[in-house]
Amino acid sequence: MITSPAFKNRKFALLGLARSGLAAARSLAAGGAEILAWDNDENARAKVADIATIADPLDADLSGYDGIVVSPGVPINRHPIADKARSEGLSLIGDIELFAMARADLPPHRVVGITGTNGKSTTTALVHHLLKSAALPVRMGGNIGLPILSQAPLPAGGVYILELSSYQIDITHTLECDAAALINLSPDHLDRYDGYEAYIRSKARLFEMQTAKQHSIFGNGDEDTVRIYEEVSARRGANFVHLADPGKLHGQLEWPSLQGPHNLQNVAVAVAIVESLGVTEPQWRAALRSFKGLAHRMEVVTERNGVLFVNDSKATNAASTAPALAAYPRVHWIVGGLAKSDNLDECIPNFGHVVKAYTIGEAGPLFTKLLTPYVPVESSEMMGAAVHSAAAQAQAGDVIMLSPACASFDQFKDFEARGDAFKAIVEAL
């Protein structure tokens, strides 16, 4: 694991002991910190009973403590732990901040931080792949894969690549990324923020933690991201602030796991990141061809009778579904779930690619009403009915794609379970 002598003889309270919280507890304890820990799950508490005092920080006297480590899943805009922290004069921090605190004791390295509303995981995995292909020692963590603190430290010259949600940035205060990237912005997670602008400002804090000579990279696909680019550029000058340009890229057809305009944006950002770290075009261009992509993100499941089946279950809002529709000329679109908004406006420019829509889930009736003026619609209700009907109607050259533009929680425990169900149905055809 990653730990640090900087933790020795310090005191931290932890709230939330899932993956990142458990990694934080073990890292702090290994570094010699005294910890108090709590989770509502008794099994989670049992995992740290040998290294922590088990008590709820809301009820404990935290005098003399150095901070409260909270899970990113704790809604600090409304959870009483925020008031507790203020009353005790303590900072709310997360495992990424603990990593930042430990950096001084690690072998010389660089850190990449990647955020945005959509495409974070794909871009993070792609940067990892490009750097690894260029023979650099790498670790990937944050909001993807294993918690960064639970991984072995890199040797000198390594690069830590962190996918960072706004929730993680909110509880990070000193992470200086050698290269930080904002891919895109659109309204999301507004239950955690006082409006969309507050959500934008949460993302922008990643660049406020950088020094003047660290690289800042921005996507070029929406006005809000470009606005943050212009603000950072005005504040710091243009030498280390980059606006990624998809127009300079060519050869996308040679990258089978990176189709669609959104993935071209992801590639542009990833290329700007790795070039800022010294990777050359011949190196990254060769590596793009071998990138396999991530499950549930424009994942090609199979081809059957000339029809391609694509699992894009991770598309949980209209902004992420819109470019998926643009990726193929003839799409049988399976859409629906637990709606995050009452419209599909961002998808409208790409409705010309939709052969037919098959609505499912709680949002089905609403989406049927919204889509009927534009495309043929079938109210399928259930995933299985939608897949079977689409398979019966699709012609060679068509694509049957699950890209729900919705959360999954009406019928599935998460987007992974939803994507796995789609794949199982397809495999049974």
C-alpha positions in Angstrom: 0.0 0.0 0.0 0.9 3.7 -0.1 1.5 5.2 3.3 3.7 7.9 4.8 5.6 8.9 7.9 3.6 12.2 7.6 0.7 10.3 9.3 2.7 9.3 12.4 1.2 10.4 15.7 -1.6 12.2 14.0 -5.3 11.6 14.7 -8.0 11.2 12.1 -11.7 10.3 12.2 -13.1 8.2 9.3 -16.7 8.1 8.1 -17.5 5.5 5.5 -15.4 2.2 5.2 -16.2 1.0 1.7 -13.2 0.6 -0.7 -11.6 4.0 -0.5 -12.4 4.4 3.2 -10.9 1.0 4.0 -7.8 1.7 2.1 -7.5 5.1 3.9 -7.8 3.4 7.3 -5.2 0.8 6.5 -2.8 3.4 5.1 -3.2 5.7 8.1 -2.7 2.9 10.5 0.4 1.6 8.7 1.8 5.2 8.9 1.4 5.3 12.6 -1.8 7.4 12.8 -4.4 7.0 15.5 -7.8 6.5 13.9 -11.5 6.5 14.9 -13.7 4.9 12.3 -17.4 4.3 11.6 -19.6 2.8 8.9 -23.3 2.0 9.3 -22.5 -1.5 8.0 -21.4 -3.8 10.9 -19.3 -5.9 8.5 -17.4 -2.9 7.3 -16.7 -1.8 10.9 -15.4 -5.3 11.7 -12.7 -5.0 8.9 -10.9 -2.2 10.8 -11.7 -3.2 14.4 -8.0 -4.3 14.9 -6.6 -0.9 13.8 -9.2 1.7 14.8 -11.4 2.8 17.7 -14.9 2.0 16.5 -17.2 5.0 17.1 -19.4 7.4 15.2 -17.5 10.7 14.7 -20.8 12.6 15.0 -21.0 11.5 18.6 -17.2 11.6 19.5 -15.1 14.3 21.0 -12.7 15.2 18.2 -10.6 17.6 20.1 -7.0 17.3 19.0 -7.8 15.5 15.7 -6.2 16.5 12.5 -9.1 15.9 10.1 -12.2 13.9 9.2 -11.8 11.5 6.3 -15.1 11.0 4.5 -16.1 8.7 1.7 -16.9 10.5 -1.6 -20.4 9.0 -1.3 -21.1 11.0 1.9 -23.2 14.0 0.7 -21.3 16.7 2.5 -23.7 19.4 1.4 -26.4 18.0 3.7 -24.8 15.4 6.0 -24.4 16.5 9.6 -20.7 15.6 9.4 -20.1 18.9 7.7 -21.5 20.8 10.7 -19.5 18.7 13.0 -16.3 19.5 11.1 -17.0 23.2 11.2 -17.8 23.1 15.0 -14.5 21.3 15.6 -12.5 23.4 13.2 -11.5 20.4 11.2 -11.1 19.8 7.4 -13.2 17.2 5.6 -10.7 15.3 3.4 -10.7 12.1 1.4 -8.3 9.4 0.4 -7.0 11.5 -2.5 -6.0 14.2 -0.1 -4.2 11.6 2.0 -2.4 10.5 -1.1 -1.4 14.1 -1.7 0.0 14.3 1.9 2.0 11.1 1.3 3.6 12.2 -2.0 6.7 13.8 -0.5 7.8 10.4 0.9 7.3 8.6 -2.4 10.0 8.1 -5.1 10.1 11.0 -7.6 6.9 10.7 -9.7 4.3 12.7 -11.6 0.5 12.8 -11.1 -2.3 13.1 -13.7 -5.7 14.1 -12.6 -8.7 13.7 -14.9 -12.2 15.0 -14.4 -15.3 16.0 -16.3 -19.0 15.0 -16.5 -18.6 12.3 -19.1 -15.8 10.2 -20.4 -13.6 10.3 -17.3 -13.1 6.5 -17.0 -12.4 6.0 -20.7 -9.9 8.9 -20.8 -8.2 7.8 -17.6 -7.9 4.2 -18.9 -6.7 5.5 -22.3 -4.0 7.6 -20.7 -2.9 4.6 -18.6 -2.7 2.5 -21.7 -0.7 5.1 -23.7 1.8 5.7 -20.9 2.2 2.0 -20.3 2.7 1.4 -24.0 5.5 4.0 -23.8 7.2 1.9 -21.1 6.5 4.3 -18.2 5.7 2.8 -14.8 2.0 3.6 -14.1 -0.7 3.2 -11.5 -4.4 4.0 -12.1 -6.8 4.8 -9.3 -9.2 7.4 -7.8 -12.7 6.9 -9.2 -11.6 3.9 -11.2 -10.1 0.5 -10.3 -8.4 0.0 -7.0 -8.2 2.9 -4.4 -4.8 4.6 -5.0 -3.7 4.1 -1.4 -4.2 0.3 -1.6 -1.7 0.1 -4.5 2.1 -0.4 -4.3 4.2 2.7 -4.7 5.7 3.3 -8.1 9.5 3.3 -8.6 11.2 6.6 -9.5 9.9 8.1 -12.8 6.4 6.6 -12.4 3.1 8.3 -13.2 -0.1 8.0 -11.0 -3.2 8.5 -13.1 -6.3 9.5 -11.1 -9.9 9.7 -12.3 -11.5 12.4 -10.1 -15.2 13.0 -9.5 -16.4 16.3 -8.3 -17.2 14.6 -4.9 -13.5 13.6 -4.6 -12.3 17.1 -5.6 -14.5 18.6 -3.0 -12.6 16.8 -0.2 -9.1 17.3 -1.8 -7.2 20.5 -1.0 -3.5 20.1 -1.8 -3.2 17.8 -4.9 -0.8 19.4 -7.3 -1.3 17.5 -10.6 1.6 17.7 -13.1 -1.1 17.3 -15.7 -4.8 18.0 -14.9 -7.6 17.7 -17.4 -11.3 18.7 -17.7 -12.9 16.8 -20.5 -16.4 18.3 -20.6 -19.2 19.8 -18.5 -23.0 19.3 -18.4 -25.5 19.3 -15.6 -25.1 16.3 -13.3 -25.2 15.4 -9.6 -27.1 18.7 -8.9 -28.5 17.2 -5.7 -25.0 17.7 -4.2 -24.6 21.3 -5.3 -26.3 24.7 -5.1 -27.0 24.8 -8.9 -25.0 24.0 -12.0 -22.5 26.8 -11.6 -21.5 25.4 -8.2 -20.9 22.0 -9.8 -18.7 23.7 -12.4 -16.7 25.4 -9.7 -16.1 22.1 -8.0 -14.5 20.7 -11.1 -12.5 23.9 -11.7 -10.9 23.6 -8.2 -8.6 20.9 -9.7 -6.7 23.6 -11.6 -6.6 26.0 -8.6 -4.4 23.4 -6.8 -1.8 23.4 -9.5 1.4 25.4 -9.7 2.0 27.8 -12.6 4.2 25.4 -14.6 2.0 22.4 -14.4 -0.1 21.4 -17.4 -3.8 22.1 -17.6 -5.7 20.5 -20.5 -9.3 21.2 -21.5 -11.8 19.6 -23.9 -13.2 21.7 -26.7 -16.7 20.3 -27.0 -18.9 22.6 -24.8 -19.0 26.3 -23.9 -18.7 25.8 -20.1 -15.4 23.8 -20.4 -14.0 26.4 -22.8 -15.0 29.1 -20.4 -13.0 27.5 -17.6 -10.1 27.1 -20.1 -10.2 30.8 -20.8 -10.3 31.7 -17.1 -7.3 29.5 -16.3 -5.4 30.7 -19.4 -6.0 34.4 -18.4 -4.8 33.7 -14.9 -1.7 31.7 -15.8 -0.8 32.4 -19.4 -0.8 30.1 -22.4 2.4 28.2 -22.0 1.1 25.4 -19.8 -2.7 25.7 -20.6 -3.9 23.6 -23.5 -7.2 23.4 -25.4 -7.4 19.9 -26.9 -8.2 19.9 -30.6 -9.9 16.9 -32.1 -9.7 18.4 -35.5 -5.9 17.7 -35.6 -6.5 14.0 -35.1 -6.9 11.5 -38.0 -7.3 7.8 -38.2 -10.2 7.2 -35.8 -11.5 4.3 -37.9 -8.3 2.5 -36.9 -9.2 2.7 -33.2 -12.1 0.2 -32.9 -12.8 0.9 -29.2 -12.8 4.7 -29.6 -15.6 5.4 -32.1 -18.0 8.4 -32.0 -17.4 12.1 -31.6 -17.3 11.9 -27.8 -14.4 9.4 -28.0 -12.6 11.6 -30.4 -12.8 14.3 -27.7 -11.5 11.8 -25.2 -8.6 10.9 -27.4 -7.7 14.5 -28.0 -7.6 15.2 -24.2 -5.6 12.0 -23.6 -3.1 12.8 -26.3 -2.6 16.3 -24.9 -2.0 14.8 -21.5 0.6 12.2 -22.6 2.4 14.7 -24.9 2.7 17.1 -21.9 4.5 14.2 -20.2 6.9 13.6 -23.1 5.2 10.9 -25.1 5.7 11.3 -28.9 3.1 11.0 -31.6 4.6 7.7 -33.0 4.3 6.2 -29.5 0.7 7.2 -28.8 -0.6 6.7 -32.3 0.6 3.0 -32.3 -1.0 2.5 -28.9 -4.4 3.8 -29.9 -5.0 0.8 -32.1 -4.5 -1.7 -29.3 -6.8 0.1 -26.7 -9.5 -2.3 -25.7 -11.9 0.1 -24.0 -13.9 -0.3 -20.8 -17.0 -2.5 -20.1 -20.4 -0.7 -20.5 -18.9 2.2 -22.4 -19.6 1.8 -26.1 -18.6 -1.8 -25.6 -19.0 -4.0 -28.6 -20.7 -7.2 -27.4 -21.0 -9.2 -30.6 -22.0 -9.2 -34.2 -24.9 -11.4 -35.3 -26.2 -11.7 -38.9 -24.4 -8.4 -39.7 -26.0 -6.6 -36.8 -23.6 -5.0 -34.2 -24.7 -5.1 -30.5 -23.2 -2.3 -28.4 -23.5 -1.9 -24.6 -23.3 1.7 -23.5 -25.0 1.2 -20.1 -22.7 3.8 -18.5 -24.5 6.5 -20.5 -26.7 7.7 -17.6 -27.7 11.1 -19.0 -28.7 12.6 -22.3 -25.3 14.4 -22.7 -23.5 11.0 -22.7 -26.0 9.3 -24.9 -26.0 12.0 -27.6 -22.5 11.3 -29.0 -23.2 7.5 -28.8 -26.1 8.0 -31.2 -23.7 9.9 -33.5 -21.2 7.1 -33.6 -23.2 4.9 -36.0 -25.5 5.7 -39.0 -28.3 3.3 -38.2 -29.1 2.7 -34.6 -31.9 0.7 -32.9 -31.8 2.6 -29.6 -32.7 1.0 -26.3 -33.4 3.9 -23.9 -34.9 4.5 -20.5 -34.5 3.7 -16.8 -34.7 6.2 -13.9 -34.7 9.6 -15.6 -32.3 12.4 -14.4 -34.2 15.1 -16.3 -37.6 15.5 -18.1 -36.1 15.9 -21.6 -33.7 14.4 -24.2 -32.8 17.7 -25.8 -29.1 17.0 -26.1 -29.9 13.9 -28.2 -32.1 15.7 -30.7 -29.3 16.6 -33.2 -28.5 12.9 -33.6 -32.1 11.5 -34.0 -31.4 11.2 -37.7 -29.3 8.2 -36.8 -32.1 6.4 -35.0 -33.9 3.7 -37.0 -36.2 3.0 -34.0 -36.3 3.7 -30.3 -37.3 1.0 -27.7 -38.2 2.6 -24.4 -37.8 0.7 -21.1 -38.1 1.3 -17.4 -39.7 4.0 -15.3 -38.9 6.7 -17.9 -40.5 4.6 -20.7 -43.8 6.5 -20.9 -42.2 9.9 -20.7 -39.5 9.0 -23.3 -42.1 7.5 -25.6 -44.0 10.8 -25.6 -40.8 12.8 -26.1 -39.5 10.7 -29.0 -42.7 10.0 -31.0 -42.6 13.3 -32.9 -39.1 12.4 -34.1 -38.5 8.7 -34.5 -40.5 5.4 -34.6 -40.9 4.2 -31.0 -41.8 0.9 -29.4 -42.8 0.8 -25.7 -40.9 -2.3 -24.6 -40.9 -1.8 -20.8 -38.4 -4.5 -20.1 -34.8 -4.9 -21.5 -35.4 -8.5 -22.8 -38.4 -7.4 -24.9 -36.5 -4.5 -26.3 -33.5 -6.6 -27.3 -35.6 -9.4 -28.9 -37.8 -6.9 -30.8 -34.8 -4.9 -32.1 -33.0 -8.1 -33.1 -36.1 -9.2 -35.1 -36.3 -5.9 -37.0 -32.6 -4.9 -37.5 -31.0 -5.4 -40.9 -27.3 -6.2 -41.7 -25.3 -3.0 -41.1 -27.6 -1.8 -38.2 -26.5 -1.4 -34.6 -28.6 -2.3 -31.6 -27.4 -0.2 -28.8 -28.3 0.1 -25.1 -27.5 3.8 -24.3 -30.2 4.5 -21.6 -29.7 8.3 -20.9 -30.9 7.3 -17.4 -29.8 6.0 -14.1 -30.4 2.3 -13.6 -31.9 2.1 -10.1 -35.5 1.5 -11.2 -34.7 -2.0 -12.4 -31.0 -2.7 -11.6 -28.7 -2.1 -8.7 -26.2 -0.2 -10.9 -25.2 0.5 -14.5 -22.9 -2.5 -14.5 -25.8 -4.9 -13.6 -27.8 -3.3 -16.4 -25.1 -3.7 -18.9 -24.4 -7.3 -17.8 -28.2 -8.0 -18.3 -28.0 -6.6 -21.8 -25.0 -8.8 -22.6 -26.6 -11.9 -21.2 -29.8 -11.3 -23.3 -27.7 -10.8 -26.4 -25.6 -13.9 -25.8 -28.8 -15.9 -25.4 -30.2 -14.9 -28.8 
